[in-house]
Amino acid sequence: EPPTRRAALDAMVIGGQAAENLPEFVGWLASSDPRDRLCSCRALGSLTEVPEARIHLASVASLTSDEDNEIQQQAEDTLVLFGEAAIELVVGLLKPDCYSSSKRIACSVLQRLEKVQAYAEEVGKLLNDPELAVRSSAGRALGSLGEAAASYAPAVAADFVRVENEDSPDPQIFFNESTEDTLRNIGEAAGKSMLPWLSHRLPGVRRRACRLLRDLDLESVHAAAVAELLVDLDVGVRMQAVSFLRGGAVQAYASQVVDLFKDTEPVVRLAACQTLEAMGKAVTEPFFDDLVGLLEDSDRSVADGAIAALGHFSATRVLIPLLEEDICVSPALQALTLCAEDVELHASLISKHLESAVAHDRAAACKILGAHGKASSKFASQIAVLLDDSGEVAVLLEACTALRKIGEAAWPFARPISELLAHSHKEVREVAAATLASFGEASKNILLGRLESEQIVVREYACKAFALMAEVSPDVLKTVNELLEDEEYEVRSAACSMLATRKEAALAYLPSIAELVNNEEEDCRCAACDALAVFGEAAAVYAVDITDRLNDDFESVRVAAASALISTGEAASRAEIFARKVIDDEEWMSVRLVSCKALKGLTGETSNSVREAVKRASQHQDDQLRKLAQEVLTSLSEDADDAADAAVASEAGNHSTSRLCTPLLGATLGE
């Protein structure tokens, strides 16, 4: 039956036995069943060192025009695996009369094999191909050469955009993102090729061209051309143009940027503020009064932009007078949060705004005072009053943070802070836990009491607070350990993570943590595996249970289990399992990556199936997996060389056992 024979072939590939059956399956490359073609093409890719397999590369190349996209992709992968042996066939696919898919795949193979430079002329001819997909693939391949592809920039830029019904009231614009990526790779030479698009009739095209030039970091080169767009009728074009003019290299256009402070559109006024800020204090100085005027802008985001730009100046000169005169209070307070100077001298004035009716102002006052740490100790009680401001999340966050920075003077307020462990907003709970942790021993007894709370979330975040503490006493560890049997999985998980932060001090609780590896809840299993990874070799006795979690239903648990086996030193003995996961296309990429990492530590002789899995991964399209697999492959090759040298030395030094050593030596050299 076809499904059975395909499964048998896949099994032989994994077991490194496909070569023995080459005559059996190579004919499937021409099968009418696409599943046969796919399976045989994949199997052939595992035989790159078998001379007889190379004879059939032409059949693989023909599959680049297969009607099935998956088979096309597999044909590409197989050609990449054969590398230099397939180059001549691949270059032949660049000819004008070949199928579009074949030309596209040929460009991709050359790019993956880093052979574009050698065949740049042939690839460059495809920039004139009638098919956009082929032109894009050719451009992408040439773009991998970076500045060396400068001469191809005009041809690539020609495909920047396609406009349909350009003369109609509703033209359709299609931008080629692949072309944009190529131009970014080519760099400066691409900028000149983009200039004609700045004067395109359609504003959408002008906007996109301006943005691409900004991505290329060519402000100093093309500032004059872009500056002309500051008076464009389209708001989006004006915004992109003023955004382009950021940086010290275009300071000559500062006055034109400031003219946009009067623009009718808030987004343009904001962009102008941000550009002026980026130009630095020396450029901004002459426009000080213009920026102050924007503090009363009807749009809050514009006022915030002016605030950021005014951050170049002394707080005493700009902002304190505004607070004294009760003018633009909110923007002034926000600006003061960015100032490191002068503020401490005016702390009393700022503290008055802790009682403001505007929540935004109360939060800003907290942030300013908190930034000065112990120097704001006398305001701790005023700030603590805001802990009852339960309806305003921003105020609670800043109040908690300020009390944490103030330190010892805020310790008396540990109890009201602990009430926030029950808050409905996660961020508030996290900041409260961090604040209590910073109080150390001063909050210990309060947190121990919270561990007995009836509220799940309070017990959970009390555990998290202890986890963040620099030091905890043995009685705390004992109490937290009891929570590993809590009725709620959130608490069990948090307790497990907390114990892991203590490592040596919590070794006695390792068996209790290990029991959670088989817990019914995903979070608990994941936390347990993460914890065992922290304990390292001490947790190696639980390797069997951890290994079972490599097949967990949840990706996060599989990743945590793999990491735990690596940390405990048990990954090497499970190399075959990890090898299968590395090449499992149905597996999550995060699991494949950590599985490949597990193979990185292998030493000594390695099975064919492991080597084959790593080799296939070393040609994968995912950059991370490919690079990691290449590192593993290098380390395996070095180990094989060392093993061969050792075997040779052993044979030379012990003639009496030469007949016993020879088969082993032969097998090693064969590997």
N, C-alpha and C positions, 0 to 999 in steps of 0.2 A: 504494500500500500504506500502511495506517495508520502503521506505524513510520517509514516514510520521510517522510511528510508532517509527522509530529510533530517529527522531527529537523530538517526544513527550517524549521519555525516557530521552534524553539529557536535555530537558527543566525541567523535574521532578527532575533530579539530581541537577541541578542548584538551583531549588526551594526547595530542601530538602524533596521531596515527593516520592523518589524512593522506600522507604521501603514498602509503601502501595501496590506497584505493583510488589513486588519481585516474587510471583508465576507466574506473567504474562511474565516476561522477562528472568528468570533464565534458562528456557529451550533453549534460544537462544545460550547458551554456546556450544551446540552441533549442531548448525545449519550448513547447508551446505554452507550458505552464509557468507563469511569472515567478511562482514560489520556488520552482526548481532552478530557474536562472539565478535568482537571488541567492539561494543556498549554495550553489556551486561556485558562484563568483566570490562569495564570502570565504568559502573553503580554500579556494585557490590563493586568496590573499594570505593564507597561513603558510604557504609553501615557497616563500621568496628565496630560500636557499636551495631549492630543488631544481636543477637544470631543466628537467622534463617539463616543469610547470611553466617555464618562460616561453615555451613553444606556443602556448595557448593565450598569450597576452593579446594577440590580434583579436581573438574572440571577445576578450574582455573589453578592448577598445571599441568594438562594435556595439557593445551594450550601452555606450554613452549616448546613443540615439534611441534607446529603448523607450517605449511609450510609458513605462512605469517609472515614476520619479524616484522611488526608493531604489530601484535597480540601477538607475543612472548614478545615484549617490554612492552605491556600493561599488560600482565600476570605478568611480573616481578614487575611492578609498583604496581599492586593490591596486590601481596603477601607482598611487603614491607609495604604497608599501613596497612595490618592486623597485621604486626609485630609478636609478640610472639605467637599469635594464629596460625600462618602459619609455625612456625619454624620446627615442626616435619615433615610436608610434604616436606619442602624445603630440609632438611637433607636427606630425602628419595631419593631425586633426584640426590644425589651424588653417588649413587651405580653404579658400573661398567656397568651394563646392561641397564642403562637408556640412552635415546637419548643424543647425544652430546650437542645439544642446551639446553636441560634440565640441564645437569651438569654445563654448562657454566653459565646459568642464576642462578642456585642455589648458585654458588660461588659469583656472583654479589650481590644477595639478602643478603647473610650473611655479605658481606662486607659493604653494605649500612646500615644494621641493627647493625653493629659493634658486630657481633656474631662470627667472625672467630676464635677468641682465644678459644672459648668453643668447636669448632669442627675442630680444626687445624689438628688433625690426619686424619680425613675423607677427608678434603680438600687436605692434603699433598699427599695422595694416588693418587690423580688425576694428580700429576706431572709426573706419568708414563703412563698416558692415551695415546692411539695411535693417538689421534687428537691433533694437535698443538694448535688449538683454545681453547680447554679444558685446556691443560697444561698452556697456557698463562693466562686464567681466574683464574685458581687455584693459579698461581704465583702472579698475581695481588692482589688477596685476601690475600694471606699470606704476601705479601709485605706491606700491610696496618698495619701489626703488628710491622714494623720496625725491630730493633735489635732482638726482640723476635723470629723472623723467621730465625735466623742465621743458624740453623741446616739444613734448606732447601736450602741454597745458592748454594751448588754444583749441586743439581738437577735442580734448576732454571737456573744456568749458562750454563747447557748443551744445552739449547735452544737459546743461544746467537746468533748463526748464523746457517744457512743452506746453504750448497754449493752443487750445481748441476754441473755435468760434471767437477769435480775437477781436473781430470788428463788431460783434454783437453786444447788446447791453449787459449780457451776463456771460463773459468769457470764462472758460474752465482752464485753470492753471494746474499743471502737474510738475512738481519739483522732483528731480532725481537725487535722492539722498546718497546713493552710491557715488554719483559724480561729485557731490559736495565732500564726501569723505576722501575721495581721491585727490581733490584739489587741496584739501587740508594737508594731506601727506606730502604733496609736491612742494608746498610752502610758498616762498616769496614769488617765484615765477608765475604762480597761479593768480596772484593779485592783479597783475597787468591784464591777464586774459579776462578778468571779471569786470573791468572798468566799463566796457560798453553796456553792460546790463544795468548800470546805475542810471542810465538815461532812457530806459525802456518805457514805453507808453503806459504800461500798467503799474500802478503803485505797489501791488503785491510783489511784483518781480523786483522793483527797486528796493523794497524793504529787505527781501531775502538776500539780495546781492550785497547790501550794506552789512547785514549781519554776518555773512560769510567772510567778508573782508575783515571784520572785527575779530572773528575766530582765528584769522591768519596772523593777528598781531602786527598789522602793517600800518599803524596809525601815522608814523612819521613819513612813510613812503607815499601814502595816498590821501593824506589829510585834506589837501586843497580840493581834490575832486569830491570828497564826501562833504566838506563844509558847505558846498553849494546847495546841498540838500536840506540845510537848516531852515530854509524858507520854502520848502516843498509844501504843496497844498494838502498833502496827505499827512494826517497826524502820526500814523505809524512810521512813515519815512522820516519825519522830523525826529521822532523819538529814537529811531535806530541811528540816525546821523549824529545826534548829540551824544548818544551812548558810545559811539565809535571814537569820539574825540577825547576820551579819557586818557590820562597819563601825562607825564611831564614833557613828552616830545611834541605836544600840540598846544602849548601854552599860548601861542600867538592868537588862538581863536577864542580866548577867554571872554572878551567883550561880546562876541557874537553868541556865545553860550548864555551869558547873562541876559541878553535881549530876550531869550526864551522864558525868563521869569514872568513875562507878561503874556505868555501864550494862553490861548483860551482853554487848552486841554490840560488837566492836572497831571496826566502821565508825562507830558512833555516838560512841565515845570519841575516835576520830581526828577526826571532824568537830567535836567540841566543842573539841579542842585548837586546830584551825585557826581556829575562830571566835574563841576567846579571843586568839590571836595577832593576828588582824586588828583587835581592839579597841584595841591599842596598849599601851605599857608602863604608863601610869598606871592603866589598868583591870586589867592583869595582876598588878601588884605585890602586892595582898592575897592572891593565890592562888599565890604563889611555891612554897610547900611542897607544894601539891597537884600542881603540875607536876613537881617533883622526884620525887615519889612515882611518877609515871607512867613515869619512866625505866626502871623495872624491870617494866613491863607485860609480860605474857606474849606480846603481839602486837608484833612489831618495828615495824610501821607506826605504832602508837600511840606507842611510845617516840620514834620519829623526829618525830612531831607535837609531842610535848612538848619535844624538842630545839629545834625551830624556834621555839616560843613562848618558850623560855628565852633565845633569841638576843637578847631585849630587855635582858638583864642582863649585868653584868660577868663575864668569864670567870673572874677571880680569885675572885669571890664564889661562883660556882656550880660550875664544871667542874674547875678545877685540884684542889680538894680531893678530888673523886671519883677523879682519876687518882692522887693521892698515897696514897689509901687503897685503891686498886685495886678500886673499886666502880663498877659500871656503866661500865666502860672504853669499850666500843664506842660506846654512845650519847654519852658525854662527848666522845670524839674527833670523832664526827660533828658535834656541836654546835660544837666548836672550829673546824671548817672554815668556820663561818658568822660567827665573831667576828673583828673587825679589831683589837680592842684587847687588851692584856695578854699576848697569846700569846708574843710575842718574849721576854719575861722568863722564860718557862718552856720555852724551846726544848729544853734538855737533857733535861728530863723527858719531853717529847713524842718526842724522837729515840729514846728507849729502845724505843718501840713499833714502830720500824722492824724490830725483830727478833721481833715478836709472832708467835705461832703462828696467829693469826687473820688471814687475808688482808685482810679488811675493815678491820682496824685498821692494818695496814701501809700500805694505800692512803690511809687518812685521815691518818696521820702524814706521809706524803709531801706530801699536798695542803696541810696546815697549814704545813709548813716551806717548801714551794715558794712559798706566797703571800707570804713575806717576802723573796723574791728574794735579792740579794747578801748580806743579813744572815744567810742560812743557808749561806753558802759552806763553813763548816767541816764541814758534814754531807754535802757532795757525795759523798765516797767511800762513806759508809754508804748513801746513796740509790742510788748506782751499783751496789752489790752486788745490789740488787733487780732489775737488768736481766736476771739469770739466772732470775728467777721466771717462766719461760715459761708455766707452767700457769695463771697468774692474770692474766687480761687487765686487770682493774681496777688491779692493782698496777703492771703495766707502763706503763699509760697515765699514772698519776699520777707514777711515777718519772721517765718521760721529760719530762713537763710541768714537774716540779719542777726538773730539771736545765736545761731551757731557760730558766726564770725566774731560776735562780741565775747563769747566764751564764758568764763567763770561767773561774771556778773549775771548771766542768764540762767545759771543752774537752778535757781529757785522756781523757775517756770517750767521745769521738766514735766510736771503733772499735767498742766493744760496742754502742753505740746503732745503728750501721750494720748490725749483725747482725740487728736487728729489721726491716729492710727485707724480710726473707724470711719474716716471721711469717705465720701462716695467717689472722689476723684483719686485715681491711682497716683498721680504725680504728687498730690498733697501728702498721701501716705508715705511715699518714698522719701520726700524731703523731711518729713517729721521723723522717720526712722533714722535718717542720716544725722539729724540734729541731736537726737537722743544718744546715738552712738558716740558722737563727739564729746558728750558730757561724761562718758566713761562711768566710773563708780558712782557718780552723783545720780545717775538714772537707773542703776542696776536694780534696786528693790522695786522701783515703779514698774520696770519692764517685766520682772519676775511675776508681779501681780497681773500684768496684762497677759502673760502666758496662760493664765487660768480664766481668761475672759470667756463669756458664752458666745461672743461674736467670732466667727471663723477668721475674718480678715484681721482682727486685732491680734489673735494668736499668731497668725502668719507673719504680720509685719513686726511683731515683737521679736520673733526669731530672726528676721532680716536685720533688725537693729543690732542684736547681739552679734550677728555675723560681721557687721561693719566695725565693731569695737576693736581697738588695738589689742586689748587683753580681756579675758574673761576668767572667772574663778571656776574651780572644779564643780561647785554646786550648781552653777549655771549649766554646764555641760550635762550633768546628770538629769536636770529638769528637762532640758531640750531633748535628750535621748528618749525620755518617756513619751515625748510627742511623736516619735516615729510610729506609734500605735494609735495616734489620734484618729477620730472617726472621719475627719475630712482630709481629702488627698492634698489640698493646698497647704495645710499645716504640716502633713508628713513630708511633703516635698521641701518646704522651707526649713524644717528641722534638719533634714538630711544635708542640705546645702550648708547650713550653719556649722554643723559638726565637721564638714570637710574643710572649712576655713581654719580649723585648729590643728589638723593633721596629727602631729605627734601626741598632743594632749588628748586627742579623741580616739587613739588606736584601740582602746578597750571597747569602744562602741562599734567597731568595724563589723562584727557579725550581725548586729541589728541593722546596720545600713545595707549590708549585702542581701538581707531578706527582702528588701524593697525592689531588688532587681526583677523579681517575678510578681510584683504588685499588679493589681488589675488596672491601675490608672497609669496612663502614658507619662504624665508629669513625674510621678514617683519613680517609674523605671528609669526615666531619663536622668533625674537628679541622682539616683543611686549609682548609675554608671559614671556620671560626671564625678561623683564623690570618690568612687573607687579609683578613678584615673588619678586623682590627687594623691591618694595613698600609695600609688606606685606598686613596687614589688611586694609590699606588705599585703596587697589585695590579690596576689597571683593565685591564691588557693581557691578563689571564686571564679577562675577563668572559664570553667565549664558552663556555669550559669550565664556569664557574660556572653559567651559564644552563642548561646541560644538566642540572645537578643539581636544578633546580626540579622536574623530573619523576622524581626519584630514588624508589626503592621505599620508602625510609624517611623518616618524618615529620621526624626530627631533622635529617637532611641537607637536606631541602627548606627547613626554617626557617633553617638556617645559611647556605644558599646565598642565600636572599632577603636576609638580613642583610648578607651580603658585598656583594651588588650595591648595596644602599643605601649602605654605607660607601665603596665605591669610586666612587660617583657615577654608576653605570651603570643605576640603576633606572628613571629617566625614559624612556630609550629602549626600555624593555621594558614600558611601561605596559599594553599590550594583554594581555600574558601574565599580569601581576599582576591585572588586572581580571577575567579569567576565573577565576582562583583564588579571588578574593574571593567570588564568587557560586556557587562549586562546592559544592553541598550534600554531595557525597561526600568533600570534602577535610576534613582535620583542622582544628579551630578555631584551633590555634596557627599553622598555615600561612596561614589566611585573615586572621588578625590582622596578621601580619608583611607579608603582601601588601598589605593596606590601608595599612599604615604606609609601604610603598614608594611608594604613590600620593600620599602627603601632600606630598612634595617637588616635585610637578609644577608647572611654570610655563608660562604662555602658553596657546596654543590646545590644546584637548583633544578627542579624538574622542567621538562620541555613545556608543559602546559602553562607554568608560571611565566616562563620566558616569552612564550607566544602571546600570552595575555598582555604583558607589559609592552611587547613590540607593537601590537595592534593599537594599544592606547597611545603609544608614542607618535602615532600618525593621526590622532583624533583631531577634529576641527576645533574643539574647545582648547583655548590657549593654555589654561591652567593645567588641565589634565595632560596635554601633550608635553609640556615642559617638565612636569613632575615625572612622567613616565620615562622621558629621555634621561633624566637624572638617575632613575632607578636602573634603567638599562645599562648606563655607564658603570654604575657600581657593581652590577651583576657581572659585567664583562671583566672588570678588574679582579673580582673574586675568582672568576673562572681561570684567569691567567695565573693568579697566585696558586690556585689548586693544581694547575698543570705543572708549574715550576716545582711545587712541593713534591709532586708525584715523581717527577724526573730525578730530583735530588734523592728521594727515597730509594729509587731503583739503583741509582749509581752508587749509593752508599751501603747497599745491603744485597749483594749478589746472591746470597743463600736463599733469598725469598723472591728472586726475580720472577719465577713462574707464577707466584701468587700475585705479584704487583702488576704484571703486564696487562691482564684483563681490566683491572681497575684504571690503569693509566690510559688504556685505549678508550675506555668509556668516558673518562674525564676529558681527553682531547677531543673526543667526538662531540661532547657537549659544547 
